[in-house]
Amino acid sequence: MTSLNKNKQSLGLFLITAIITFYSHSWATEAVKADEEVDLCSTRIFGLMPSQGDPTTPVKMYVENFVSGESLYIDEKKIPYNYVEEGIISFGIPKLDAGNYQVYLNGTKSCKSNILALKVKEAHPVISSLLPAQIYYCTPSANRIVLLKGNNFRKTTKILFDNIVVGSTFINSKEIEIKIPQAISGLHHIKAINMGGNASFAHNFYIEGMPVIYDISLGIKYDDHYELIIEGENFLWGALPVVNDEEIRGEITYKGCNLLVYDRRPESNSPSELSLKIINPDGKKSNPFYLSIP
């Protein structure tokens, strides 16, 4: 073999060795980078507590190998969170439609953590106030409209008055109007319930049944008696005048919830100080009204 051929063989072996060395080094470098990527993507969600709730429900996320700067996602929606302590972050469930969602962390180099499921329930309706919160028993139908103020109302929200559905008018997610049905005087309860079955806490509503005297005026005078026109609220059928703590029967004409006519037959024509009340059949008495008459 000539020296030229020997030189060519040596050169070939050198080139092959160089190529193998180069690729071996490249593979080793890529392996190291891959190991580094695994280290950088090692954040793991250990758990969610609770794993279901309605919007605004606070949730604690327990994480391992958490790195500052990672982003929290519910499906594709990035949401803010608070760092609680080592291994714990917290967040509030945002306003989302009811359903199942994926929760995960995304690192600074687009390294995604494992995925946990979060179930979002329909938001509970909330009644914060009633305007007005009280009416009279005899309040006419046109004036029995009550405005419910709150949150999470929907067009399909139903309003229950003492657990019975009543007619309502949806205004927006924070306001609904209802008409109070005719009901006995006393304390009642109003609550809202959404289609999914989530209900608000009951809110108190009061129907005032105590009779109230606003004014008394002189009516028609007759030979042996005269009329007293009594105006007020909550006069029930069968209501009686009480004069100086004595019930007067057979001398009253019922004109409705707001008006009574008392035929007074005085024993003397001399005026005297009197106290007059109205008592309903249920025993509830009005405020006293003082007057000087025969």
C-alpha positions in Angstrom: 0.0 0.0 0.0 1.4 3.3 -1.0 2.0 6.1 1.6 -0.7 8.1 -0.2 -3.4 5.5 0.5 -2.3 5.2 4.1 -2.7 8.9 4.5 -6.2 8.8 3.0 -7.2 6.0 5.4 -5.9 7.9 8.4 -7.8 11.0 7.3 -11.0 9.0 6.9 -10.7 7.5 10.3 -10.1 10.9 11.8 -13.2 12.4 10.2 -15.4 9.5 11.3 -14.1 9.8 14.9 -14.7 13.6 14.8 -18.3 13.2 13.5 -19.1 10.5 16.2 -17.6 12.7 18.9 -19.6 15.8 17.7 -23.0 14.0 17.7 -22.3 12.3 21.0 -21.6 15.7 22.5 -24.8 17.1 20.9 -26.9 14.2 22.2 -25.5 14.6 25.7 -26.2 18.4 25.6 -29.8 17.8 24.5 -30.3 15.2 27.2 -29.0 17.7 29.8 -31.4 20.4 28.4 -34.2 17.9 28.6 -33.4 17.1 32.2 -33.4 20.9 32.9 -36.8 21.3 31.2 -38.2 18.5 33.4 -36.9 20.3 36.4 -38.4 23.6 35.2 -41.8 21.9 34.6 -41.9 20.0 37.8 -44.8 22.0 39.4 -47.5 19.7 40.5 -51.0 20.5 41.8 -51.6 18.3 44.8 -55.2 19.3 45.4 -58.1 21.8 45.4 -60.2 22.6 48.5 -63.0 22.8 47.7 -63.1 21.3 44.2 -66.6 22.7 43.5 -68.5 25.9 44.3 -70.4 28.8 42.8 -68.7 32.1 41.6 -66.8 34.0 44.3 -66.3 30.7 46.4 -62.7 30.9 47.8 -60.5 27.9 46.8 -57.1 26.8 48.2 -54.7 25.1 45.8 -52.0 22.9 47.3 -48.9 22.8 45.0 -45.5 21.1 44.9 -42.4 22.8 43.5 -44.3 26.0 42.9 -42.3 28.7 41.1 -43.0 32.4 41.5 -44.3 33.9 38.3 -46.4 30.9 37.2 -49.9 31.7 35.9 -53.1 30.1 37.0 -55.7 29.1 34.4 -59.3 27.9 34.4 -59.6 26.4 30.9 -58.2 29.2 28.8 -59.0 32.0 31.2 -56.1 33.4 33.2 -57.2 34.3 36.7 -55.5 36.1 39.6 -54.4 34.3 42.8 -52.9 35.1 46.2 -49.8 33.4 47.7 -50.8 32.1 51.1 -47.7 30.3 52.2 -45.2 27.7 51.0 -47.1 25.2 48.9 -50.5 27.0 49.1 -52.1 29.6 46.8 -55.7 30.8 46.8 -58.2 32.2 44.3 -61.9 33.0 44.0 -64.0 31.1 41.4 -64.7 33.8 38.7 -68.1 34.4 37.2 -68.5 31.4 34.9 -71.5 29.4 33.6 -72.2 26.2 35.6 -70.1 23.3 34.4 -66.8 21.4 34.7 -63.5 23.2 34.1 -59.8 22.4 33.9 -57.4 24.1 36.4 -53.7 24.2 35.8 -50.5 26.3 36.2 -48.4 27.5 33.4 -44.7 28.2 34.0 -42.6 31.0 32.7 -41.3 28.8 29.9 -44.8 27.5 28.9 -44.3 24.4 31.1 -47.8 23.2 32.0 -48.6 21.5 35.3 -50.9 18.5 35.8 -54.6 19.3 35.4 -57.3 19.1 38.1 -61.1 19.4 37.6 -63.1 22.2 39.1 -66.9 22.1 39.1 -68.6 25.5 39.0 -72.2 25.5 40.3 -74.9 27.9 39.5 -74.6 31.1 41.7 -76.9 31.3 44.7 -79.4 34.2 44.4 -79.1 36.7 47.2 -81.8 39.0 48.6 -80.2 42.0 50.4 -83.2 44.2 50.9 -87.0 44.6 50.3 -88.5 47.9 49.4 -90.8 48.3 51.3 -90.2 45.6 53.9 -93.7 46.1 55.4 -97.2 46.9 54.2 -100.6 47.1 55.9 -103.0 44.2 55.8 -105.5 46.4 53.9 -103.0 47.9 51.4 -104.7 47.9 48.0 -103.5 45.6 45.2 -101.9 48.5 43.2 -99.7 49.4 46.2 -98.6 45.9 47.1 -95.6 46.0 44.8 -92.3 45.2 46.5 -88.8 45.6 45.0 -86.3 42.9 45.8 -82.7 44.0 45.7 -79.8 41.5 45.6 -77.6 39.6 43.3 -77.5 36.7 40.9 -81.2 37.0 39.8 -82.0 35.4 36.4 -85.0 35.7 34.1 -86.0 32.2 35.3 -85.6 33.0 39.0 -88.8 32.2 41.0 -89.8 34.1 44.1 -91.5 32.2 47.0 -93.7 33.9 49.5 -94.1 31.5 52.5 -92.8 28.7 50.1 -95.5 29.5 47.5 -94.4 30.8 44.1 -95.8 34.3 43.4 -95.8 36.3 40.2 -92.6 38.3 39.6 -91.1 40.7 37.1 -87.4 40.4 36.3 -85.7 43.8 36.0 -82.0 42.8 35.9 -79.6 40.6 37.8 -79.9 42.7 40.9 -83.6 43.6 41.0 -86.9 41.8 40.8 -90.4 43.1 41.5 -93.2 41.0 43.1 -96.8 41.7 44.2 -97.6 40.6 47.8 -100.6 38.4 47.9 -103.4 38.8 50.4 -102.3 37.1 53.5 -102.8 37.2 57.3 -101.1 39.9 59.3 -97.7 39.0 60.8 -94.3 37.9 59.8 -93.8 36.2 56.4 -90.8 35.0 54.5 -89.6 35.7 50.9 -86.8 33.9 49.1 -85.5 33.5 45.6 -84.7 30.2 43.8 -82.9 29.6 40.5 -83.6 26.9 38.0 -80.8 24.8 39.2 -82.4 24.6 42.7 -80.1 27.1 44.4 -82.1 29.2 46.8 -81.4 32.4 48.7 -81.7 32.7 52.5 -85.3 33.7 53.5 -85.9 37.4 54.0 -88.4 38.7 56.5 -91.5 40.6 55.3 -94.1 42.0 57.7 -97.8 42.6 57.1 -99.0 45.0 59.7 -102.5 44.0 61.0 -102.9 46.5 63.8 -105.7 49.1 63.1 -104.6 52.7 62.9 -106.7 55.8 63.4 -105.6 58.8 61.3 -108.4 61.2 61.9 -112.0 61.5 63.2 -114.4 64.1 62.0 -118.1 65.0 62.6 -120.7 63.6 60.1 -124.4 64.1 59.9 -126.3 65.2 63.0 -129.6 63.6 63.8 -132.2 64.4 66.6 -130.9 61.6 68.9 -127.4 60.9 67.6 -124.7 62.0 65.3 -122.1 60.4 63.1 -118.3 60.2 63.8 -116.3 59.5 60.6 -113.3 57.4 61.5 -110.5 57.3 58.9 -107.4 55.0 59.2 -105.9 51.7 58.1 -106.6 48.0 58.7 -110.2 48.2 59.8 -111.5 44.6 59.5 -115.1 43.5 59.1 -116.5 43.3 62.6 -114.3 46.0 64.0 -115.7 47.9 67.0 -115.1 51.3 68.6 -113.8 51.3 72.2 -114.8 54.4 74.1 -113.1 55.0 77.4 -112.2 51.3 77.4 -115.8 50.2 76.8 -116.7 48.3 73.6 -119.7 49.8 71.7 -121.7 47.3 69.8 -124.4 47.8 67.1 -123.5 51.4 66.4 -120.8 50.9 63.7 -121.1 50.9 59.9 -118.2 49.2 58.1 -117.3 51.1 55.0 -114.0 49.3 54.2 -110.5 48.9 55.5 -110.0 52.7 55.7 -113.4 54.0 56.9 -115.8 53.4 59.7 -119.0 55.3 60.7 -119.8 55.4 64.4 -123.3 56.4 65.3 -122.9 58.0 68.7 -125.9 58.4 71.0 -124.7 60.7 73.8 -126.4 60.7 77.2 -125.7 64.4 77.6 -125.2 67.3 75.2 -122.3 68.5 77.3 -118.9 67.8 75.7 -116.5 65.6 77.7 -113.0 64.2 77.2 -113.1 60.8 75.5 -110.6 58.2 74.4 -111.6 56.3 71.3 -109.9 53.1 69.9 -110.8 50.6 67.2 -110.5 46.9 68.0 -110.5 44.2 65.3 -112.0 40.8 65.6 -108.6 39.3 66.2 -108.2 41.5 69.3 -105.7 44.0 67.9 -106.4 47.5 69.0 -105.5 50.8 67.4 -103.8 53.8 68.9 -106.0 56.0 71.1 -107.6 59.1 69.6 -108.6 61.8 72.1 -111.5 64.2 71.5 -113.9 66.3 73.4 -117.5 65.7 72.3 -121.0 65.0 73.9 
